[in-house]
Amino acid sequence: MFTSNPFADITVFLPPHVMQTYIGLMIFAVAVGTLADMLHKSSAKFFLRQWKKSKAAATRRVSGAETASLAVRTVLKEVITSGEFCNPIRRISHLLMFYGFLTYLITTIVMVFVYPTAATPTIWPLLWNIGAVMVLIGGYWFFFFLRVNVAKEGHSPFRLVRADLFIVSLLASVTFALIWEVVQTAGNLTATQIAFGIYILFTTVLFVGVPWSKFAHMFYKPAAAFQKRVEEANGSSNLPRPADVNNIVR
């Protein structure tokens, strides 16, 4: 079950090009949704204004090589290792979701576009399932125990606000992906179609809901972190530097 392409079986009731078109539409929805979010929140204007302000207040010139180095450091810390999380538990949860979703997404695209038939190398569906499980472990851990309104404010984890749209739709999408995969093994076409339909519904909410969820934040946070590094490097930052614990007088 976990070593066969789940998307190959839907060709019984859905041609491969339909799923391929759907994925293309979801990629387009993310791009449009992110752009709409940027326009609504004036994010692009904010970063441009900050860049101009930083350039005008700079006390030293940052070379191209240094800028590239800052970009690499940003990717290594804020993207690859999620170093912005001081709480190690939140970082582990985030990394499980991040790498799990990345694995799940890439393998979905490969199985739908490259191997739309049952002749799919075992490694792809296996990685798809591993990625999905990583998302669910990190996601449900975050949802029930690590959200600010739950961990810090003592609210019920079932008390939802708009900010929870991303995590809820993500967990629902991946959960029903695995449910659909399991239901397929029973050989009941109607049950398979229903499970697949629910999976597609929540997946659509996940990607189409970008302007109303925190999905776009994954693009903003690295940009903001990079801008902060540039400002610190050119001397225009007005933020206090972290205290050196070795110089603190006890």
Secondary structure as a PSIPRED ss2 file (coil, helix, strand):
# PSIPRED VFORMAT (PSIPRED V4.0)

   1 M C   1.000  0.000  0.000
   2 F C   1.000  0.000  0.000
   3 T C   1.000  0.000  0.000
   4 S C   1.000  0.000  0.000
   5 N C   1.000  0.000  0.000
   6 P C   1.000  0.000  0.000
   7 F C   1.000  0.000  0.000
   8 A C   1.000  0.000  0.000
   9 D H   0.000  1.000  0.000
  10 I H   0.000  1.000  0.000
  11 T H   0.000  1.000  0.000
  12 V H   0.000  1.000  0.000
  13 F C   1.000  0.000  0.000
  14 L C   1.000  0.000  0.000
  15 P C   1.000  0.000  0.000
  16 P H   0.000  1.000  0.000
  17 H H   0.000  1.000  0.000
  18 V H   0.000  1.000  0.000
  19 M H   0.000  1.000  0.000
  20 Q H   0.000  1.000  0.000
  21 T H   0.000  1.000  0.000
  22 Y H   0.000  1.000  0.000
  23 I H   0.000  1.000  0.000
  24 G H   0.000  1.000  0.000
  25 L H   0.000  1.000  0.000
  26 M H   0.000  1.000  0.000
  27 I H   0.000  1.000  0.000
  28 F H   0.000  1.000  0.000
  29 A H   0.000  1.000  0.000
  30 V H   0.000  1.000  0.000
  31 A H   0.000  1.000  0.000
  32 V H   0.000  1.000  0.000
  33 G H   0.000  1.000  0.000
  34 T H   0.000  1.000  0.000
  35 L H   0.000  1.000  0.000
  36 A H   0.000  1.000  0.000
  37 D H   0.000  1.000  0.000
  38 M H   0.000  1.000  0.000
  39 L H   0.000  1.000  0.000
  40 H H   0.000  1.000  0.000
  41 K H   0.000  1.000  0.000
  42 S C   1.000  0.000  0.000
  43 S H   0.000  1.000  0.000
  44 A H   0.000  1.000  0.000
  45 K H   0.000  1.000  0.000
  46 F H   0.000  1.000  0.000
  47 F H   0.000  1.000  0.000
  48 L H   0.000  1.000  0.000
  49 R H   0.000  1.000  0.000
  50 Q H   0.000  1.000  0.000
  51 W H   0.000  1.000  0.000
  52 K H   0.000  1.000  0.000
  53 K H   0.000  1.000  0.000
  54 S H   0.000  1.000  0.000
  55 K H   0.000  1.000  0.000
  56 A H   0.000  1.000  0.000
  57 A H   0.000  1.000  0.000
  58 A C   1.000  0.000  0.000
  59 T C   1.000  0.000  0.000
  60 R C   1.000  0.000  0.000
  61 R C   1.000  0.000  0.000
  62 V C   1.000  0.000  0.000
  63 S C   1.000  0.000  0.000
  64 G H   0.000  1.000  0.000
  65 A H   0.000  1.000  0.000
  66 E H   0.000  1.000  0.000
  67 T H   0.000  1.000  0.000
  68 A H   0.000  1.000  0.000
  69 S H   0.000  1.000  0.000
  70 L H   0.000  1.000  0.000
  71 A H   0.000  1.000  0.000
  72 V H   0.000  1.000  0.000
  73 R H   0.000  1.000  0.000
  74 T H   0.000  1.000  0.000
  75 V H   0.000  1.000  0.000
  76 L H   0.000  1.000  0.000
  77 K H   0.000  1.000  0.000
  78 E H   0.000  1.000  0.000
  79 V H   0.000  1.000  0.000
  80 I H   0.000  1.000  0.000
  81 T C   1.000  0.000  0.000
  82 S C   1.000  0.000  0.000
  83 G C   1.000  0.000  0.000
  84 E C   1.000  0.000  0.000
  85 F C   1.000  0.000  0.000
  86 C C   1.000  0.000  0.000
  87 N C   1.000  0.000  0.000
  88 P H   0.000  1.000  0.000
  89 I H   0.000  1.000  0.000
  90 R H   0.000  1.000  0.000
  91 R H   0.000  1.000  0.000
  92 I H   0.000  1.000  0.000
  93 S H   0.000  1.000  0.000
  94 H H   0.000  1.000  0.000
  95 L H   0.000  1.000  0.000
  96 L H   0.000  1.000  0.000
  97 M H   0.000  1.000  0.000
  98 F H   0.000  1.000  0.000
  99 Y H   0.000  1.000  0.000
 100 G H   0.000  1.000  0.000
 101 F H   0.000  1.000  0.000
 102 L H   0.000  1.000  0.000
 103 T H   0.000  1.000  0.000
 104 Y H   0.000  1.000  0.000
 105 L H   0.000  1.000  0.000
 106 I H   0.000  1.000  0.000
 107 T H   0.000  1.000  0.000
 108 T H   0.000  1.000  0.000
 109 I H   0.000  1.000  0.000
 110 V H   0.000  1.000  0.000
 111 M H   0.000  1.000  0.000
 112 V H   0.000  1.000  0.000
 113 F H   0.000  1.000  0.000
 114 V H   0.000  1.000  0.000
 115 Y C   1.000  0.000  0.000
 116 P C   1.000  0.000  0.000
 117 T C   1.000  0.000  0.000
 118 A C   1.000  0.000  0.000
 119 A C   1.000  0.000  0.000
 120 T C   1.000  0.000  0.000
 121 P C   1.000  0.000  0.000
 122 T C   1.000  0.000  0.000
 123 I H   0.000  1.000  0.000
 124 W H   0.000  1.000  0.000
 125 P H   0.000  1.000  0.000
 126 L H   0.000  1.000  0.000
 127 L H   0.000  1.000  0.000
 128 W H   0.000  1.000  0.000
 129 N H   0.000  1.000  0.000
 130 I H   0.000  1.000  0.000
 131 G H   0.000  1.000  0.000
 132 A H   0.000  1.000  0.000
 133 V H   0.000  1.000  0.000
 134 M H   0.000  1.000  0.000
 135 V H   0.000  1.000  0.000
 136 L H   0.000  1.000  0.000
 137 I H   0.000  1.000  0.000
 138 G H   0.000  1.000  0.000
 139 G H   0.000  1.000  0.000
 140 Y H   0.000  1.000  0.000
 141 W H   0.000  1.000  0.000
 142 F H   0.000  1.000  0.000
 143 F H   0.000  1.000  0.000
 144 F H   0.000  1.000  0.000
 145 F H   0.000  1.000  0.000
 146 L H   0.000  1.000  0.000
 147 R C   1.000  0.000  0.000
 148 V H   0.000  1.000  0.000
 149 N H   0.000  1.000  0.000
 150 V H   0.000  1.000  0.000
 151 A H   0.000  1.000  0.000
 152 K C   1.000  0.000  0.000
 153 E C   1.000  0.000  0.000
 154 G C   1.000  0.000  0.000
 155 H C   1.000  0.000  0.000
 156 S C   1.000  0.000  0.000
 157 P C   1.000  0.000  0.000
 158 F C   1.000  0.000  0.000
 159 R C   1.000  0.000  0.000
 160 L C   1.000  0.000  0.000
 161 V C   1.000  0.000  0.000
 162 R H   0.000  1.000  0.000
 163 A H   0.000  1.000  0.000
 164 D H   0.000  1.000  0.000
 165 L H   0.000  1.000  0.000
 166 F H   0.000  1.000  0.000
 167 I H   0.000  1.000  0.000
 168 V H   0.000  1.000  0.000
 169 S H   0.000  1.000  0.000
 170 L H   0.000  1.000  0.000
 171 L H   0.000  1.000  0.000
 172 A H   0.000  1.000  0.000
 173 S H   0.000  1.000  0.000
 174 V H   0.000  1.000  0.000
 175 T H   0.000  1.000  0.000
 176 F H   0.000  1.000  0.000
 177 A H   0.000  1.000  0.000
 178 L H   0.000  1.000  0.000
 179 I H   0.000  1.000  0.000
 180 W H   0.000  1.000  0.000
 181 E H   0.000  1.000  0.000
 182 V H   0.000  1.000  0.000
 183 V H   0.000  1.000  0.000
 184 Q H   0.000  1.000  0.000
 185 T C   1.000  0.000  0.000
 186 A C   1.000  0.000  0.000
 187 G C   1.000  0.000  0.000
 188 N C   1.000  0.000  0.000
 189 L H   0.000  1.000  0.000
 190 T H   0.000  1.000  0.000
 191 A H   0.000  1.000  0.000
 192 T H   0.000  1.000  0.000
 193 Q H   0.000  1.000  0.000
 194 I H   0.000  1.000  0.000
 195 A H   0.000  1.000  0.000
 196 F H   0.000  1.000  0.000
 197 G H   0.000  1.000  0.000
 198 I H   0.000  1.000  0.000
 199 Y H   0.000  1.000  0.000
 200 I H   0.000  1.000  0.000
 201 L H   0.000  1.000  0.000
 202 F H   0.000  1.000  0.000
 203 T H   0.000  1.000  0.000
 204 T H   0.000  1.000  0.000
 205 V H   0.000  1.000  0.000
 206 L H   0.000  1.000  0.000
 207 F H   0.000  1.000  0.000
 208 V H   0.000  1.000  0.000
 209 G C   1.000  0.000  0.000
 210 V H   0.000  1.000  0.000
 211 P H   0.000  1.000  0.000
 212 W H   0.000  1.000  0.000
 213 S C   1.000  0.000  0.000
 214 K C   1.000  0.000  0.000
 215 F C   1.000  0.000  0.000
 216 A C   1.000  0.000  0.000
 217 H H   0.000  1.000  0.000
 218 M H   0.000  1.000  0.000
 219 F H   0.000  1.000  0.000
 220 Y H   0.000  1.000  0.000
 221 K H   0.000  1.000  0.000
 222 P H   0.000  1.000  0.000
 223 A H   0.000  1.000  0.000
 224 A H   0.000  1.000  0.000
 225 A H   0.000  1.000  0.000
 226 F H   0.000  1.000  0.000
 227 Q H   0.000  1.000  0.000
 228 K H   0.000  1.000  0.000
 229 R H   0.000  1.000  0.000
 230 V H   0.000  1.000  0.000
 231 E H   0.000  1.000  0.000
 232 E H   0.000  1.000  0.000
 233 A H   0.000  1.000  0.000
 234 N H   0.000  1.000  0.000
 235 G C   1.000  0.000  0.000
 236 S C   1.000  0.000  0.000
 237 S C   1.000  0.000  0.000
 238 N C   1.000  0.000  0.000
 239 L C   1.000  0.000  0.000
 240 P C   1.000  0.000  0.000
 241 R C   1.000  0.000  0.000
 242 P C   1.000  0.000  0.000
 243 A C   1.000  0.000  0.000
 244 D C   1.000  0.000  0.000
 245 V H   0.000  1.000  0.000
 246 N H   0.000  1.000  0.000
 247 N H   0.000  1.000  0.000
 248 I C   1.000  0.000  0.000
 249 V C   1.000  0.000  0.000
 250 R C   1.000  0.000  0.000
